[in-house]
Amino acid sequence: MNRFFHSAGFLLLTVLFPFCVSASSGNADALRASAESGDPVAQFKLGLEYFRGTAGRGQNPDLAAYWFGQAAGKGLPQAQLNYAVCLENGFGITRDPKKALDWYARAAEQDVIPARLGMALLLLNGAENGLADDRKVRPDPEQAVKLLRALADRKCAPAMVELAAFLVRGDKPADDARKKSFDLLHAASLLPDVPAKGLRMLAECCAAGSGCAQDKPRALELFRRAARMNDTDAIAGLASFYERGEAVPKDAARAMRLYKRAALAGHPLAEYKYAEAVYAGMEKDTDPKEALGWLRKSADRGCPQALHRLAEFSAAGMETGKPDKIRAAELYLEAAKRGYAQSQYALGCMLFAGDGISQDEARAFYWFAQAALRDYPPAMRRVAQCYYDGRGCEKDNEKAVGWLKAAAEAGDYTALQMLESNSRNAW
């Protein structure tokens, strides 16, 4: 249930109808009597009380969904929205995104802005995993973007943020898409209903100079605003500023406290960072061995840095007490598939040498190349060596020299020495 309370659905239920979420006035049994007599407003308020566990009622998702459904069936738009959220998330009722979409649409017809937004997001992302065909919603980005644009025109900050996020989907969004995304985020940041996600995304734009001129001080302030709204990504982003001393004096202790705060909230990268701090002895009253637990949590959430570090621990025998190269290779592979260059290189080295796993020079070359394409200098040098020797690939001296020069220019000292020696023996 905690997952639901942190979802967009919870925000729709509680924030956008504040006049409805206070405890009911008068006798609670009178409210129930009104609800049972068919009064939709009473049914809706009773559903809210069960949803939140207020007015002396224990939190009961089943009864909350039931009363929302009763009021929704009588045409109350707020209840239609809330019932849709329950159906989409499976809160107190069988999860059915397809029915949720229908109830969102009914509320949207009565111009309930959150319902239009919920409908847009459901169409944008779809809902298919683990669902029967008659409950699935296929993604429809065209219709979703149309809805988001209409909401953005009405200065709906959450819609502006989601539209901005859509514009920069993918690995390499175009410059004009970045600019449009930044403009939307900037406009949303000036509105009272801007979500923390929007402030954090704008901070990331300012920090990286994506769609705008790089502005680290502004990024810092935006991260702070979003962090005050308990956005865990923003808390981790703020920690990184203190860790590196960007736009603020370097403060490792403060960075660690912020990483710990985000880690306790389940942020994968923060869990990894906190694990490193614990391992380094930066956290008082903790055993460095606790770092392993935090690393495992982070790795289980797919953090490539944690997977890589855990692989190093396994290879060195620091995880179970004896070296386990097979597990190390598996962990490197998981991080490599997530695009982490250091793991791609490490896995390539193991495959090339047959270090604890079967030797496979072709696979080794593939992973060296993947890391090289991500500008990892040691991998660039290994690609050059593979091309020169024809190991794992076709021999190609021209490509070998090209990659060696790239490695040297990227700061690989060994590659620079090899170029300067101009000798076969250096290879």
N, C-alpha and C positions, 0 to 999 in steps of 0.2 A: 504493500500500500504506500510505502514511502516514495516509490518510483512515481506513483500517480500524483502525489502531492507536489512533486517537483516538475510535473509536466505542464505543457501549455494549457491543458484542460483545466488544471486547478486555477490558473490565473484567470481564465475566462469565467470560471464559476464565482470567484470571490472578489476580484478587483473591479470588474466592470459593472457589477450590480451591488454597490455598497449599501444602498438603501434597503436591500433585502437580507443582508447577512447578520444583522443584529438579532439578539434573542427576541422571541415573540413577546408581545405585551399581553398581560392578563394571564389567565389560567392556562397552563399547557394542555390540560384536557379539553378546554374549550377550543383550542386550535385543532386538536385531533378531531373533535366532534365536527367542526366546520369542514375539515378535510374529508372526513368520512361522509358528510352530507353532499359532497360534490363541489365545494367552493375551490376553484383552481388556484386562487391566490393563497389560500390556507394550505392547500396541498403542496404548493411550491415552497412556502415557508417551512412547512413540516419537513419536506425533503432536505432543505438547507440545514435544519437543526440536526437531522440524522447524519448528514454529510460531515458537519463540523463537530458533532458531539456537544452541542451547546444546549442551554435551557434545561439542564438536568437530564438530557437524553444521552445515552451512550452512543458513540460513533457506530453507525450501522450502514455500510454501503448498500446492502440489499434493500433496506427500507428507503434509503435516499433515492436510489434509482427508481424504485417502485412509485414513490410519490411524484418524482419529476415526470415520470411517464404518464401518470394520471393527469397531471396539470397540462402536460404537453398535448395530450389528446384532446384537451378542451380549448386548444388554440393559444395558450399563454406563451408568448414568444421567449421570455426568459427561461421558462421550463423546457421549451423545445431545444434551446441552446444547451442547457445543462444535461438534458437527456441524451443529446447527440454526443456530448463529451463523454458521458458514462459509457455509451455504446462503443465509441471509438477506442476507449482505453480498457474496456472490460471491467469497469468499476461497479460492482454490485449487480452485474448482469453479464450474460455471455457476450464476449467481444464480437461486434458486428459492424465493421467500418462502412459497409454498404448501406445499412439502415441508418447509421450515423450521418452519412452524406445526405440522405433524404431529410432527416430532421434539421440538419444545418440549413438545407435549402428552404424548408418551411419557415424557419426563423428569419432567414435572409430576405424572404419575400416581404416580411414585415419590417425591413430595414434595420435589423439588429446587426450592427457593425461587427461584433465579435463572431457572429455566426458566418458572416461573409468571409472573415479571415480564417475561421476554422475550416470552412469549405475549401478555400483556396489552398491551404496547407495540405489538406488531405488529398486533393487532386494533384498537387505538386509532387508529393512524395509517394503517393499510392500506399496501399496496405495489402500485402499479399502473403508474406511469410507465415507459415503455420496455419493458414486459414483455408476453409473449404471454398470452392469456387463461387458459391452463391453469397459469400460474405466478403470477397475480395474487392478492392478498389484499384483499378489499373491507373498508373500515373497518366495525367493529362496536362503536361506543362503548358500547352497553349492556352487552355481554358483557365488554368491556375494563374498564369501571368496576366491574363486579361482581368481577372478579379482583383489581383494585387495592384495593378495599375489604376484601376478605378478607385480602390481604397486609398492609394497613395495620393491621387488627385484630391481626395477629401482630407488630406493631412492626417491620415491614420498612421502614426509613427511605427507601430509593430509591422504593418504591411509594407511600409517604406523600407524597413530593415530587411524583411524577408525578400523583397524584390532586389535589394542591393546584394544580398547573399546569392541569389539566383544568377545575377549578371556575371559574377566572378567564379561560377562553378567551373571545375576542371583544373588541370595542372597549369595551363598557360593562357589565362584570359587576355584578350586584346586590350591595348592601351585605352581605347575609347570606352570599353566596358568597365575598366577600372575607374576611369574618370566619372562615368555615370553613377557607379556604385558609391564612390566617395561623395558625390554631390547629394545623393539620396540620404546617406548616413549623416552628413553634415546638417541637412535640413531637418532630419528626424531628431538630431541631438538638441535642437532648439525648442522642441515641443514637450509639453508636460508629461505626456504618456510614453516617452521614449523608453524602451526596455533596456536593461543592462547589456543585453547582447549587442544592441546597436552602438552603445558607447564603447564597448570593448572592441567591436569590429572597426570603429572609427579610429580608436587608439592604435590598432594594428596597422591601419592604413598610414597614419601619421608616422609611426615608428619606422615603417619600411619605405615610405615615400611612394606608396601605391595609389595612383590616381591624384596625387598631390605632391607638393614639395615636402621633403622629409622634415619633420618637426618633432623632435624628441621631447621637449618640454610639454608641448600640448598632449602628446601621447601619454606622458606620465600623469598629467592631470585627469585625462579621460579614464585611464586605468584606475585611478583613485576613485573617481565617481562611480564606476561600475563595480569596484570592489566594495564600496559602501553599500551597494545593493546586493552584496553576497554572490556576485558572479564568480564562480571558482576559476574560470579561465582568466578573468581579469586579475584576480588575486595572484595567480601564478605569473601573469605578465608583469605585475607590479614587483613581484619578488625578483624577477630577472633583471629589472632596472637597478635594484639595489645590489644585486649580485655582481653586475658588470660595472656599476657606477655610471650609468647613463642618465644625464640630466639631473642627477642627484648624487651626493657623495656616496662612494662605495661603502656598503654596510652589510657584511656577510651575516652578522647575527640577525639583523632585521630581515634579510632575505630568507634566512632559515626559518624564522618565525612565520613568515608569510607562506612559505612552501609547506610548513607543517599544517597551517590552517587549511590550505587547499587540499593537502593530502588527506586530512581527516574527513574532508568532504568527498573524497573519492576521485580526485583529479589525478590521472595516470602519470603525467610528467612530474607533477609535484610530489607524488609518492616516490618516484625515482630520485628526485633531487633531495628529498628529505632522507631517503635511504643513504645517499652519499654523505650527507651531513652527519648522520648517526655513525656511519662507518668511520668517518674522519674524527670522531670524538667531539663534534661541535655541540652536541646536545647533552646537557648535564643529566645525571641520574638515569642514563640509558646505557645498556650494554651494546657495544658495537655489533654483537651477533644479531641484535634486533634488525639491523639493516637488511639482512637476508629476507626477513618476513615482509618488509616494505617492498623490496625488489620483486618478490614473488607476486605481491598484490598488483604492482604496476605492470609486470609482465603478463599477468592473467588478463589485464585490460588491453593488452596489445601495444604497450609503449615500447617502441623499438630500442630506445636507449637502455631500458631496463632489461629487455631480452638480451641485448648485447653484453651488458655487464654480468648478467646471470650466466651467460655462456662462458665468460671469462672465469667466473667463479667455479663453474663445473669443470672446465678444462684444468684448472689448477688444484682441484680437489677440495675447494673451500665450501662447496655446497653440501656434500654428503660425507666428506672425510677422505675420499679417494678420487683421483682424476676420472672423469667420465667424458671422453672425447665424443662419443656418440651423442650423448645429450647436448654437449656443447654445439655440435654441428647442427642438431635439430633446432636449437635456440637461435643460432646464427641464421639459419634458413628462414625462420619465422620473421626475424628482423629484416633480413635481406629482401623478402617478398614485400615488405612495407617500405622499401626504398631507402633503407639506412645503409649508406655507403661503407661505413666501417665494418659492418657485418658482412656486406657483400664481398669486401676485400678479404676479411678473415676466413670466410667460407671458401673463397677461391684458393687461399693459401693451403687450407687443409686438404682440399681436393687435389691440388697440384702435387702436393708432397705425399698424399696418401697417409696423412697424419691422423691415425685412429679411425679412419674411414677408407673406403675403397678409392684408389687413385683414379681420377678421371680428368685428364688435362683439357678436354673439350668443355666440360662443365666448368672447370676452373677458369678457363679463358672467358666464358660467358659472364661469370660473376665479376671477374676483373674488369671486363668491358662495361658492365652496368655501373660499377663504382666509378670508373674513369669518366663516364658520361655525366656523372654528378660532381666532376671536378675534384676527385679525391686523388691527390698527387701520387701516393705510393701505388695506387691502382693504375694510374697512367703509365708509370715506369714499368710495371709488370706486363701491361698490354704491349708496350714497346718490346720488352724482352721476348714475349711470346711470338710476336711478329718476326723478330730477328731470327729466332731459333726454329720457327715453324712448329711450335709445340702448342697443341690445342687449336691451331688455326693454320691457314695457308701462310707460308713464308712470304714476307713482303717488307723489304728493306726500307722502301719509301715511307710506308705507314709506321714502321718502327721508329725512324728518325723523327717523324712528325709527332708521335706520341711522346717521345723522349723530350723533345723541345717543349711540348706542352707541360710535361711534368716539371721540367726545370723552371719554366716561367711561373708555375704555380708554387714554387718554393721548395721543390724536392732537391735536397743537396746532393744526394747520390746521383740523380739524373744529371745534374749540372756537372759533376765530376766526370761522368761518363762521356758527356758531350765534349768537355774540354780535353780529355785524353785523346779523343779521336782515334781510339785503338780498339781492335776487335777483342783484345784480351779484357777490356773493361766490361764487355757484355757477358 
